[in-house]
Amino acid sequence: MKLSPKAVGLTMGILCGLSLLIMTLLSLYASYLTHFSELLIGVYPYYEISLQGAVAGLIWGFIDGLIGGLLFAWIYNFFAPGSAS
């Protein structure tokens, strides 16, 4: 069975983006996951623990998840049985 790179990429992008958004909001309002969020400040441009940073995290998380999902599906399809070219 082959995976659709578009479907996997979009699914991972949405999940990663929403995860970063929720994590940032939890850090901002409940002081939960703050140390992990602070690590991401050095990774993503414009990311910070604020409402603007939550939006930046949503965007960067979507981009990372999209690329990761596309690569995952492509590699899976390359090694899946019956995909010999």
Secondary structure per residue as TSV (DSSP state, phi and psi in degrees):
chain	resnum	aa	ss	phi	psi
A	1	M	-	360.0	132.4
A	2	K	-	-97.2	150.2
A	3	L	-	-97.6	148.7
A	4	S	-	-86.2	112.8
A	5	P	H	-57.8	-36.6
A	6	K	H	-64.0	-46.2
A	7	A	H	-66.3	-44.2
A	8	V	H	-66.7	-42.3
A	9	G	H	-62.5	-46.0
A	10	L	H	-66.3	-39.8
A	11	T	H	-62.6	-47.8
A	12	M	H	-65.9	-37.9
A	13	G	H	-61.9	-44.9
A	14	I	H	-65.1	-45.4
A	15	L	H	-63.7	-43.9
A	16	C	H	-68.6	-41.5
A	17	G	H	-62.7	-47.1
A	18	L	H	-65.5	-35.2
A	19	S	H	-62.4	-45.3
A	20	L	H	-66.3	-38.0
A	21	L	H	-61.6	-50.1
A	22	I	H	-65.0	-42.1
A	23	M	H	-61.6	-41.2
A	24	T	H	-66.7	-41.9
A	25	L	H	-65.8	-37.6
A	26	L	H	-64.2	-39.3
A	27	S	H	-65.7	-38.5
A	28	L	H	-72.1	-46.2
A	29	Y	H	-98.8	-25.8
A	30	A	H	-118.2	1.0
A	31	S	-	53.2	36.1
A	32	Y	-	-109.2	135.9
A	33	L	S	67.0	23.3
A	34	T	H	-64.1	-41.9
A	35	H	H	-64.0	-39.8
A	36	F	H	-67.4	-40.8
A	37	S	H	-63.1	-37.2
A	38	E	H	-65.3	-30.9
A	39	L	H	-64.8	-34.9
A	40	L	H	-74.5	-16.4
A	41	I	H	-60.2	-35.9
A	42	G	T	-79.5	-11.2
A	43	V	T	-95.8	-45.4
A	44	Y	S	-105.4	125.7
A	45	P	T	-62.4	141.9
A	46	Y	T	69.0	4.2
A	47	Y	-	-84.3	133.9
A	48	E	-	-155.0	169.4
A	49	I	S	-86.8	84.1
A	50	S	S	-161.3	177.2
A	51	L	H	-65.5	-39.8
A	52	Q	H	-65.8	-37.3
A	53	G	H	-67.1	-32.3
A	54	A	H	-64.7	-39.6
A	55	V	H	-68.1	-41.8
A	56	A	H	-62.0	-40.4
A	57	G	H	-63.9	-38.4
A	58	L	H	-60.3	-45.5
A	59	I	H	-68.0	-49.2
A	60	W	H	-66.3	-37.2
A	61	G	H	-63.5	-40.6
A	62	F	H	-62.8	-45.0
A	63	I	H	-63.1	-46.3
A	64	D	H	-62.1	-45.7
A	65	G	H	-64.9	-39.2
A	66	L	H	-61.4	-50.0
A	67	I	H	-64.4	-44.4
A	68	G	H	-62.4	-41.2
A	69	G	H	-66.4	-41.1
A	70	L	H	-61.7	-45.8
A	71	L	H	-64.1	-42.6
A	72	F	H	-59.2	-49.0
A	73	A	H	-64.8	-39.1
A	74	W	H	-64.2	-46.2
A	75	I	H	-66.0	-41.8
A	76	Y	H	-59.3	-47.8
A	77	N	H	-63.7	-32.8
A	78	F	H	-66.2	-39.4
A	79	F	H	-98.1	-4.6
A	80	A	S	-66.4	145.4
A	81	P	T	-59.0	138.7
A	82	G	T	84.4	8.9
A	83	S	-	-105.8	14.5
A	84	A	-	-62.3	129.0
A	85	S	-	-108.1	360.0
